[in-house]
Amino acid sequence: MDVRVHGKNMRVGDNVHDIAVDKIGRAGRIFDDGSVADVEFSELRNPRSAGERFKVEITSHTAGHTVRVASQAPDAVSAVDLAADKFERQLRRLKERLIQRSRNRDHKMLNGAPSVSDEEQDEGPGNIVRTKRFAMRPMTPEEAGLQMEMLGHDFFFFLDAESGKYCVLYHRDDGNLGLIEPE
């Protein structure tokens, strides 16, 4: 990761510059995509905030996302330490989300059968962005619970073999399962 350090209305010392490049560069190894991290130092001259005089903001465009953190501390080195820790946590969280998202997308099959039709549409607020059609086989709620667990979904739509009605099985916050049946 390329680290660019500059000061806003202040001069950044060489030792602080080297520490910032080292710490942010180390955190940037999480995504080794050649992105740029912009580190901006500023000195707050407000007498009320004398305890947190230096502010560090780190902004990076990584993996198609913007990651931004800020921290304040009495001295510049402490502010860099805090900001680098926050930056590393944000990058780790982003990487975990991207990995989880790709894993979920690759292994999705509703009711254990591959979808017959996937139609992608333009994304927008409140628009239907994906339509799935699939063959449903009748099953008991216990079988549906097993299928839901195997697929890792939060809910499962199925045709109840006993009643012949379409039902939804879902995970409740208390760790149990809930069943929604039509009247």
Z-matrix of the N, CA and C atoms (Angstrom, degrees):
N
C 1 1.459
C 2 1.525 1 107.78
N 3 1.309 2 114.77 1 131.61
C 4 1.458 3 120.91 2 177.29
C 5 1.535 4 108.24 3 -83.90
N 6 1.310 5 117.02 4 125.71
C 7 1.471 6 122.13 5 -176.62
C 8 1.520 7 108.54 6 -110.61
N 9 1.321 8 115.66 7 123.52
C 10 1.469 9 121.92 8 177.90
C 11 1.528 10 108.05 9 -112.12
N 12 1.314 11 115.88 10 119.89
C 13 1.469 12 121.47 11 -176.46
C 14 1.515 13 108.71 12 -112.66
N 15 1.321 14 116.46 13 131.93
C 16 1.466 15 120.88 14 176.06
C 17 1.518 16 109.24 15 -151.76
N 18 1.299 17 115.10 16 161.27
C 19 1.450 18 121.59 17 179.92
C 20 1.513 19 111.04 18 -109.70
N 21 1.290 20 115.70 19 147.10
C 22 1.466 21 121.77 20 176.83
C 23 1.520 22 106.58 21 -104.87
N 24 1.329 23 116.50 22 108.35
C 25 1.461 24 123.73 23 -177.35
C 26 1.524 25 112.37 24 60.47
N 27 1.312 26 116.10 25 31.00
C 28 1.459 27 120.88 26 175.94
C 29 1.527 28 108.94 27 -159.72
N 30 1.310 29 115.82 28 162.27
C 31 1.460 30 121.71 29 177.85
C 32 1.520 31 108.21 30 -102.82
N 33 1.337 32 116.67 31 130.33
C 34 1.458 33 121.79 32 179.48
C 35 1.523 34 107.93 33 -90.68
N 36 1.330 35 117.13 34 124.83
C 37 1.457 36 121.75 35 179.97
C 38 1.529 37 111.80 36 -67.25
N 39 1.328 38 115.43 37 157.35
C 40 1.460 39 120.60 38 -177.53
C 41 1.530 40 111.68 39 -62.85
N 42 1.327 41 117.61 40 -40.29
C 43 1.466 42 119.20 41 -179.29
C 44 1.531 43 111.19 42 -66.15
N 45 1.332 44 118.01 43 -40.60
C 46 1.461 45 122.02 44 178.01
C 47 1.530 46 109.41 45 -67.39
N 48 1.329 47 116.38 46 -39.37
C 49 1.466 48 121.10 47 177.81
C 50 1.524 49 110.38 48 -59.86
N 51 1.339 50 117.61 49 -46.72
C 52 1.460 51 121.65 50 -179.35
C 53 1.529 52 111.93 51 -65.03
N 54 1.325 53 116.61 52 -40.39
C 55 1.463 54 120.39 53 178.36
C 56 1.521 55 110.40 54 -63.57
N 57 1.343 56 116.85 55 -43.15
C 58 1.466 57 120.86 56 -179.99
C 59 1.522 58 110.86 57 -63.37
N 60 1.331 59 117.39 58 -45.06
C 61 1.467 60 120.62 59 -179.77
C 62 1.524 61 110.21 60 -62.39
N 63 1.330 62 117.18 61 -41.50
C 64 1.459 63 121.22 62 -179.55
C 65 1.524 64 111.73 63 -64.76
N 66 1.325 65 117.24 64 -50.90
C 67 1.469 66 121.00 65 -175.61
C 68 1.524 67 112.39 66 -68.83
N 69 1.310 68 117.54 67 -43.87
C 70 1.465 69 120.17 68 -179.43
C 71 1.525 70 110.01 69 -70.53
N 72 1.319 71 117.09 70 -36.93
C 73 1.460 72 120.39 71 176.77
C 74 1.521 73 111.96 72 -63.14
N 75 1.338 74 116.17 73 -38.93
C 76 1.461 75 120.56 74 177.71
C 77 1.524 76 110.45 75 -64.85
N 78 1.325 77 117.55 76 -43.17
C 79 1.465 78 120.85 77 178.05
C 80 1.524 79 110.82 78 -66.85
N 81 1.324 80 116.99 79 -31.04
C 82 1.462 81 121.38 80 -178.35
C 83 1.514 82 114.17 81 -71.92
N 84 1.325 83 117.90 82 -9.52
C 85 1.459 84 120.06 83 178.32
C 86 1.519 85 112.32 84 -68.91
N 87 1.319 86 118.04 85 -14.36
C 88 1.459 87 121.44 86 177.77
C 89 1.522 88 109.52 87 -60.71
N 90 1.331 89 117.11 88 -45.56
C 91 1.456 90 122.93 89 172.38
C 92 1.520 91 106.68 90 -109.98
N 93 1.292 92 116.99 91 107.81
C 94 1.461 93 120.04 92 -179.01
C 95 1.527 94 108.60 93 -97.10
N 96 1.336 95 115.95 94 59.74
C 97 1.456 96 120.37 95 -174.76
C 98 1.528 97 113.42 96 -110.10
N 99 1.314 98 118.04 97 10.88
C 100 1.462 99 120.76 98 177.52
C 101 1.512 100 113.98 99 73.66
N 102 1.319 101 117.63 100 23.25
C 103 1.456 102 120.26 101 -179.72
C 104 1.531 103 110.26 102 -77.50
N 105 1.323 104 115.18 103 173.25
C 106 1.460 105 122.26 104 -176.30
C 107 1.523 106 109.23 105 -114.55
N 108 1.320 107 116.78 106 134.62
C 109 1.464 108 122.21 107 174.46
C 110 1.527 109 107.56 108 -110.90
N 111 1.307 110 116.20 109 124.99
C 112 1.458 111 122.17 110 179.10
C 113 1.530 112 107.95 111 -99.85
N 114 1.337 113 116.86 112 117.32
C 115 1.463 114 122.61 113 -178.81
C 116 1.525 115 107.72 114 -109.88
N 117 1.335 116 115.63 115 118.61
C 118 1.462 117 120.44 116 -177.25
C 119 1.523 118 110.08 117 -117.35
N 120 1.320 119 116.13 118 122.92
C 121 1.455 120 123.07 119 176.65
C 122 1.523 121 108.42 120 -97.65
N 123 1.316 122 115.75 121 141.07
C 124 1.463 123 119.52 122 171.70
C 125 1.529 124 107.89 123 -144.77
N 126 1.320 125 114.25 124 147.67
C 127 1.460 126 120.36 125 179.77
C 128 1.513 127 108.24 126 -106.75
N 129 1.330 128 115.84 127 121.54
C 130 1.458 129 121.26 128 -179.71
C 131 1.519 130 108.28 129 -84.37
N 132 1.302 131 116.72 130 127.74
C 133 1.463 132 120.90 131 -175.89
C 134 1.535 133 111.65 132 -104.79
N 135 1.300 134 116.11 133 20.62
C 136 1.456 135 121.07 134 179.23
C 137 1.536 136 109.22 135 -82.79
N 138 1.324 137 118.60 136 121.06
C 139 1.468 138 119.63 137 -178.79
C 140 1.526 139 113.18 138 -64.03
N 141 1.315 140 118.66 139 -23.35
C 142 1.464 141 121.48 140 178.70
C 143 1.527 142 111.75 141 -70.99
N 144 1.306 143 116.58 142 -27.25
C 145 1.466 144 119.46 143 -179.55
C 146 1.522 145 110.66 144 -107.09
N 147 1.303 146 116.90 145 45.02
C 148 1.460 147 121.42 146 -178.45
C 149 1.520 148 111.26 147 -65.95
N 150 1.343 149 117.67 148 -27.75
C 151 1.461 150 121.01 149 178.98
C 152 1.510 151 112.79 150 -71.15
N 153 1.304 152 117.63 151 -25.57
C 154 1.465 153 122.19 152 -180.00
C 155 1.518 154 107.86 153 -125.60
N 156 1.293 155 115.78 154 77.20
C 157 1.461 156 122.00 155 -171.22
C 158 1.524 157 113.12 156 -84.57
N 159 1.334 158 118.25 157 -35.00
C 160 1.461 159 121.66 158 -176.69
C 161 1.526 160 110.23 159 -105.54
N 162 1.310 161 114.52 160 138.09
C 163 1.463 162 121.31 161 -179.86
C 164 1.525 163 108.51 162 -121.78
N 165 1.337 164 116.28 163 136.08
C 166 1.467 165 122.23 164 177.66
C 167 1.519 166 107.62 165 -124.22
N 168 1.323 167 116.10 166 129.72
C 169 1.460 168 122.20 167 175.55
C 170 1.521 169 108.20 168 -120.59
N 171 1.330 170 116.25 169 130.82
C 172 1.461 171 121.93 170 178.33
C 173 1.522 172 107.39 171 -118.21
N 174 1.321 173 115.93 172 126.96
C 175 1.459 174 122.02 173 178.68
C 176 1.512 175 108.40 174 -128.51
N 177 1.340 176 116.02 175 133.12
C 178 1.452 177 120.42 176 179.52
C 179 1.524 178 109.28 177 -145.48
N 180 1.317 179 115.89 178 142.71
C 181 1.458 180 122.24 179 174.42
C 182 1.528 181 105.99 180 -105.48
N 183 1.330 182 115.99 181 101.50
C 184 1.453 183 122.48 182 -173.85
C 185 1.514 184 110.17 183 -125.74
N 186 1.311 185 116.76 184 132.39
C 187 1.468 186 123.47 185 175.82
C 188 1.525 187 111.50 186 53.23
N 189 1.306 188 117.18 187 37.25
C 190 1.457 189 121.14 188 178.50
C 191 1.516 190 114.42 189 78.66
N 192 1.308 191 118.27 190 8.29
C 193 1.458 192 122.78 191 -179.38
C 194 1.523 193 109.54 192 -125.82
N 195 1.320 194 116.20 193 152.36
C 196 1.455 195 121.22 194 176.05
C 197 1.518 196 108.34 195 -99.64
N 198 1.324 197 115.24 196 124.72
C 199 1.464 198 121.32 197 177.69
C 200 1.516 199 106.83 198 -111.72
N 201 1.355 200 116.68 199 126.05
C 202 1.459 201 120.41 200 -178.21
C 203 1.516 202 108.54 201 -137.35
N 204 1.318 203 116.07 202 130.54
C 205 1.464 204 121.54 203 175.65
C 206 1.525 205 108.48 204 -134.13
N 207 1.318 206 115.27 205 156.42
C 208 1.464 207 121.11 206 177.52
C 209 1.522 208 108.48 207 -143.17
N 210 1.316 209 115.53 208 148.15
C 211 1.462 210 120.05 209 176.21
C 212 1.523 211 109.03 210 -149.58
N 213 1.337 212 114.98 211 157.04
C 214 1.455 213 121.62 212 178.17
C 215 1.519 214 108.88 213 -131.05
N 216 1.332 215 116.07 214 145.07
C 217 1.464 216 121.40 215 179.96
C 218 1.528 217 108.59 216 -156.50
N 219 1.334 218 116.78 217 167.26
C 220 1.472 219 119.87 218 -179.80
C 221 1.527 220 113.41 219 -66.38
N 222 1.347 221 117.81 220 -29.63
C 223 1.466 222 119.33 221 177.76
C 224 1.525 223 108.96 222 -130.60
N 225 1.322 224 116.13 223 161.88
C 226 1.458 225 122.00 224 -172.92
C 227 1.524 226 112.67 225 -65.56
N 228 1.327 227 117.95 226 -37.27
C 229 1.465 228 120.67 227 -178.07
C 230 1.527 229 110.56 228 -66.56
N 231 1.315 230 117.27 229 -41.88
C 232 1.468 231 120.64 230 177.30
C 233 1.516 232 110.95 231 -64.10
N 234 1.321 233 117.15 232 -39.30
C 235 1.461 234 120.93 233 178.29
C 236 1.528 235 110.74 234 -63.57
N 237 1.336 236 117.08 235 -39.39
C 238 1.473 237 120.49 236 177.49
C 239 1.520 238 110.46 237 -65.61
N 240 1.333 239 117.19 238 -42.43
C 241 1.463 240 120.64 239 178.60
C 242 1.526 241 111.27 240 -57.91
N 243 1.327 242 116.32 241 -49.01
C 244 1.464 243 120.76 242 -179.89
C 245 1.519 244 111.44 243 -62.09
N 246 1.333 245 115.97 244 -45.34
C 247 1.458 246 120.02 245 -178.29
C 248 1.524 247 111.29 246 -66.20
N 249 1.328 248 118.30 247 -39.45
C 250 1.466 249 121.32 248 179.72
C 251 1.524 250 110.70 249 -64.49
N 252 1.334 251 117.27 250 -40.24
C 253 1.464 252 120.35 251 177.57
C 254 1.528 253 111.04 252 -63.37
N 255 1.330 254 116.69 253 -44.81
C 256 1.463 255 120.46 254 178.04
C 257 1.524 256 110.85 255 -62.94
N 258 1.331 257 116.05 256 -42.20
C 259 1.457 258 121.57 257 -179.20
C 260 1.534 259 110.82 258 -62.01
N 261 1.317 260 116.26 259 -43.65
C 262 1.469 261 120.37 260 179.24
C 263 1.526 262 110.79 261 -63.82
N 264 1.341 263 117.63 262 -42.22
C 265 1.467 264 120.50 263 177.65
C 266 1.517 265 111.42 264 -61.66
N 267 1.342 266 116.58 265 -42.35
C 268 1.464 267 120.23 266 179.35
C 269 1.523 268 111.27 267 -63.35
N 270 1.326 269 117.16 268 -42.64
C 271 1.461 270 120.62 269 179.55
C 272 1.526 271 111.25 270 -64.91
N 273 1.330 272 117.14 271 -41.71
C 274 1.466 273 120.02 272 177.97
C 275 1.523 274 111.15 273 -62.69
N 276 1.329 275 116.82 274 -43.06
C 277 1.461 276 120.37 275 178.42
C 278 1.520 277 111.44 276 -62.86
N 279 1.329 278 116.66 277 -42.06
C 280 1.458 279 120.71 278 178.94
C 281 1.519 280 110.57 279 -63.00
N 282 1.311 281 117.16 280 -44.44
C 283 1.463 282 120.26 281 -179.38
C 284 1.526 283 110.66 282 -64.11
N 285 1.327 284 118.01 283 -42.32
C 286 1.456 285 120.88 284 178.00
C 287 1.522 286 111.55 285 -62.07
N 288 1.336 287 116.98 286 -41.23
C 289 1.465 288 120.02 287 178.25
C 290 1.513 289 111.37 288 -64.04
N 291 1.329 290 117.29 289 -42.89
C 292 1.465 291 120.37 290 180.00
C 293 1.524 292 111.29 291 -65.21
N 294 1.319 293 117.08 292 -40.70
C 295 1.465 294 120.22 293 178.04
C 296 1.516 295 110.31 294 -65.57
N 297 1.320 296 117.19 295 -45.33
C 298 1.465 297 120.87 296 -179.60
C 299 1.520 298 110.83 297 -63.48
N 300 1.318 299 116.99 298 -40.70
C 301 1.460 300 120.89 299 179.85
C 302 1.524 301 110.53 300 -62.77
N 303 1.321 302 117.84 301 -42.95
C 304 1.459 303 119.83 302 -179.58
C 305 1.521 304 111.06 303 -69.85
N 306 1.327 305 118.23 304 -34.96
C 307 1.466 306 120.20 305 177.23
C 308 1.509 307 111.06 306 -66.05
N 309 1.316 308 117.85 307 -43.33
C 310 1.464 309 120.98 308 179.94
C 311 1.523 310 111.10 309 -64.41
N 312 1.315 311 117.59 310 -39.31
C 313 1.456 312 121.54 311 -177.47
C 314 1.527 313 110.75 312 -67.72
N 315 1.330 314 117.76 313 -37.75
C 316 1.457 315 121.14 314 -175.83
C 317 1.518 316 113.08 315 -73.55
N 318 1.315 317 118.56 316 -25.87
C 319 1.454 318 120.63 317 -171.76
C 320 1.522 319 113.79 318 -114.26
N 321 1.297 320 118.69 319 20.80
C 322 1.448 321 119.86 320 -178.18
C 323 1.523 322 110.23 321 -86.38
N 324 1.319 323 114.84 322 120.40
C 325 1.448 324 121.96 323 171.04
C 326 1.518 325 105.74 324 -141.14
N 327 1.296 326 118.16 325 120.22
C 328 1.445 327 121.95 326 -176.26
C 329 1.524 328 109.57 327 -81.63
N 330 1.319 329 118.67 328 131.99
C 331 1.460 330 125.79 329 -178.25
C 332 1.518 331 112.76 330 58.31
N 333 1.328 332 117.28 331 24.54
C 334 1.449 333 120.39 332 176.86
C 335 1.515 334 114.19 333 78.66
N 336 1.317 335 118.44 334 -1.77
C 337 1.457 336 121.53 335 -180.00
C 338 1.511 337 109.21 336 -113.39
N 339 1.334 338 118.35 337 140.30
C 340 1.462 339 119.07 338 178.16
C 341 1.523 340 110.11 339 -64.55
N 342 1.302 341 115.58 340 147.31
C 343 1.458 342 119.47 341 -178.45
C 344 1.518 343 110.13 342 -67.71
N 345 1.321 344 115.39 343 143.37
C 346 1.454 345 121.17 344 -178.02
C 347 1.513 346 110.31 345 -79.02
N 348 1.334 347 116.48 346 -36.62
C 349 1.454 348 119.88 347 -176.11
C 350 1.517 349 110.07 348 -143.20
N 351 1.290 350 116.98 349 129.59
C 352 1.466 351 122.95 350 171.85
C 353 1.517 352 106.76 351 -121.16
N 354 1.320 353 116.53 352 116.71
C 355 1.455 354 120.41 353 178.64
C 356 1.513 355 108.09 354 -114.02
N 357 1.319 356 117.74 355 117.60
C 358 1.457 357 122.30 356 178.04
C 359 1.522 358 108.50 357 -91.50
N 360 1.320 359 116.51 358 137.15
C 361 1.451 360 122.20 359 178.69
C 362 1.511 361 108.94 360 -124.47
N 363 1.339 362 116.64 361 171.54
C 364 1.460 363 120.85 362 178.17
C 365 1.518 364 109.22 363 -65.40
N 366 1.355 365 114.81 364 137.67
C 367 1.454 366 119.86 365 179.12
C 368 1.524 367 110.20 366 -82.31
N 369 1.301 368 116.11 367 148.16
C 370 1.448 369 122.21 368 176.79
C 371 1.510 370 107.91 369 -173.28
N 372 1.301 371 118.27 370 166.48
C 373 1.457 372 119.81 371 -179.37
C 374 1.525 373 111.12 372 -67.56
N 375 1.330 374 116.96 373 124.35
C 376 1.449 375 121.46 374 176.59
C 377 1.515 376 114.15 375 79.21
N 378 1.319 377 118.86 376 5.05
C 379 1.457 378 121.11 377 178.90
C 380 1.517 379 110.17 378 -93.70
N 381 1.317 380 116.47 379 150.67
C 382 1.452 381 121.21 380 173.11
C 383 1.514 382 106.97 381 -76.68
N 384 1.318 383 116.93 382 120.40
C 385 1.460 384 120.79 383 -174.63
C 386 1.519 385 112.37 384 -103.31
N 387 1.338 386 117.62 385 -10.89
C 388 1.445 387 118.94 386 -179.62
C 389 1.512 388 109.30 387 -154.43
N 390 1.311 389 117.02 388 137.78
C 391 1.455 390 122.76 389 176.81
C 392 1.519 391 107.93 390 -123.38
N 393 1.327 392 116.63 391 129.63
C 394 1.458 393 121.46 392 177.94
C 395 1.514 394 108.90 393 -118.25
N 396 1.312 395 115.47 394 138.36
C 397 1.461 396 121.75 395 172.78
C 398 1.518 397 106.97 396 -124.98
N 399 1.334 398 115.30 397 137.24
C 400 1.451 399 118.73 398 -177.47
C 401 1.516 400 109.26 399 -152.11
N 402 1.320 401 115.64 400 157.72
C 403 1.467 402 121.39 401 177.39
C 404 1.524 403 108.13 402 -84.46
N 405 1.348 404 115.90 403 131.68
C 406 1.461 405 120.59 404 -179.78
C 407 1.516 406 108.86 405 -107.57
N 408 1.312 407 115.83 406 131.33
C 409 1.455 408 119.42 407 173.89
C 410 1.520 409 107.82 408 -107.13
N 411 1.320 410 118.25 409 144.84
C 412 1.461 411 120.20 410 179.61
C 413 1.530 412 111.03 411 -63.86
N 414 1.345 413 115.68 412 140.92
C 415 1.467 414 121.01 413 178.10
C 416 1.515 415 109.54 414 -152.54
N 417 1.319 416 115.49 415 162.07
C 418 1.465 417 120.86 416 177.62
C 419 1.526 418 109.12 417 -82.59
N 420 1.327 419 117.77 418 161.94
C 421 1.466 420 119.56 419 177.17
C 422 1.528 421 112.80 420 -59.01
N 423 1.334 422 117.72 421 -32.63
C 424 1.467 423 120.53 422 177.64
C 425 1.526 424 110.85 423 -65.12
N 426 1.356 425 116.39 424 -43.59
C 427 1.464 426 119.92 425 177.02
C 428 1.527 427 110.94 426 -63.51
N 429 1.335 428 115.93 427 -39.17
C 430 1.464 429 120.24 428 178.91
C 431 1.523 430 110.45 429 -63.97
N 432 1.356 431 116.99 430 -39.09
C 433 1.465 432 120.22 431 177.36
C 434 1.513 433 111.40 432 -63.33
N 435 1.321 434 116.84 433 -39.93
C 436 1.464 435 121.14 434 178.46
C 437 1.528 436 110.58 435 -65.61
N 438 1.326 437 116.68 436 -43.70
C 439 1.466 438 120.80 437 177.62
C 440 1.526 439 111.09 438 -61.49
N 441 1.347 440 116.24 439 -42.45
C 442 1.459 441 120.59 440 -179.71
C 443 1.523 442 110.50 441 -62.55
N 444 1.319 443 117.55 442 -42.20
C 445 1.461 444 121.17 443 178.79
C 446 1.524 445 111.08 444 -65.67
N 447 1.326 446 117.34 445 -41.76
C 448 1.463 447 120.59 446 -179.13
C 449 1.526 448 111.38 447 -65.63
N 450 1.337 449 117.04 448 -35.33
C 451 1.466 450 120.65 449 -179.90
C 452 1.520 451 112.36 450 -82.89
N 453 1.337 452 117.65 451 -20.59
C 454 1.456 453 120.76 452 -179.21
C 455 1.519 454 113.44 453 78.36
N 456 1.326 455 117.43 454 24.19
C 457 1.466 456 120.78 455 179.97
C 458 1.521 457 110.85 456 -88.24
N 459 1.323 458 116.35 457 159.97
C 460 1.460 459 122.02 458 176.14
C 461 1.524 460 111.84 459 -85.22
N 462 1.329 461 117.21 460 -21.72
C 463 1.453 462 121.55 461 177.85
C 464 1.521 463 108.22 462 -144.37
N 465 1.361 464 115.30 463 165.24
C 466 1.459 465 119.71 464 -177.93
C 467 1.520 466 107.77 465 -147.92
N 468 1.313 467 116.96 466 126.07
C 469 1.456 468 124.34 467 179.66
C 470 1.522 469 107.46 468 -99.41
N 471 1.340 470 117.41 469 127.19
C 472 1.466 471 119.52 470 -175.92
C 473 1.524 472 110.65 471 -150.25
N 474 1.344 473 115.23 472 166.12
C 475 1.458 474 123.42 473 176.67
C 476 1.522 475 107.00 474 -99.15
N 477 1.334 476 116.89 475 117.52
C 478 1.454 477 121.74 476 -177.76
C 479 1.528 478 109.43 477 -71.50
N 480 1.334 479 116.75 478 124.16
C 481 1.469 480 121.70 479 -177.15
C 482 1.524 481 111.64 480 -68.21
N 483 1.330 482 118.31 481 -30.43
C 484 1.459 483 121.42 482 -176.74
C 485 1.517 484 112.36 483 -79.15
N 486 1.334 485 116.92 484 -45.81
C 487 1.467 486 120.25 485 -175.28
C 488 1.522 487 112.94 486 -97.37
N 489 1.325 488 118.60 487 -18.60
C 490 1.456 489 121.59 488 -177.95
C 491 1.521 490 112.87 489 75.39
N 492 1.341 491 117.17 490 14.14
C 493 1.466 492 121.83 491 -178.97
C 494 1.524 493 110.03 492 -106.19
N 495 1.340 494 114.65 493 155.34
C 496 1.457 495 120.51 494 176.35
C 497 1.523 496 108.80 495 -82.01
N 498 1.325 497 116.72 496 131.82
C 499 1.457 498 122.44 497 -176.37
C 500 1.524 499 109.85 498 -131.86
N 501 1.337 500 115.28 499 163.47
C 502 1.462 501 122.31 500 175.91
C 503 1.522 502 108.04 501 -125.31
N 504 1.318 503 115.77 502 129.03
C 505 1.451 504 123.12 503 175.42
C 506 1.520 505 106.92 504 -107.77
N 507 1.339 506 118.34 505 135.69
C 508 1.455 507 120.24 506 -176.13
C 509 1.521 508 111.06 507 -143.89
N 510 1.354 509 115.04 508 159.16
C 511 1.465 510 121.43 509 175.51
C 512 1.514 511 109.18 510 -83.03
N 513 1.326 512 116.23 511 132.37
C 514 1.459 513 121.67 512 175.49
C 515 1.520 514 108.87 513 -93.61
N 516 1.332 515 116.88 514 161.59
C 517 1.455 516 121.78 515 179.76
C 518 1.522 517 112.62 516 -64.87
N 519 1.338 518 117.48 517 -25.80
C 520 1.459 519 119.94 518 -179.28
C 521 1.528 520 112.94 519 -82.33
N 522 1.339 521 117.86 520 2.67
C 523 1.461 522 122.16 521 177.15
C 524 1.514 523 113.99 522 96.18
N 525 1.324 524 117.69 523 -8.22
C 526 1.456 525 121.60 524 178.40
C 527 1.521 526 110.08 525 -90.63
N 528 1.329 527 116.21 526 -178.77
C 529 1.455 528 122.30 527 177.80
C 530 1.514 529 109.98 528 -108.02
N 531 1.325 530 116.62 529 148.87
C 532 1.454 531 122.37 530 174.97
C 533 1.520 532 109.01 531 -119.36
N 534 1.330 533 117.18 532 150.50
C 535 1.459 534 122.59 533 -179.67
C 536 1.519 535 108.54 534 -125.15
N 537 1.323 536 116.22 535 127.08
C 538 1.462 537 121.70 536 176.41
C 539 1.516 538 106.82 537 -107.84
N 540 1.356 539 115.13 538 120.83
C 541 1.460 540 121.88 539 179.79
C 542 1.517 541 109.32 540 -120.61
N 543 1.332 542 118.72 541 143.81
C 544 1.462 543 120.29 542 175.24
C 545 1.543 544 109.64 543 -75.91
N 546 1.319 545 115.81 544 155.27
C 547 1.478 546 119.79 545 179.70
C 548 1.500 547 110.90 546 -78.10
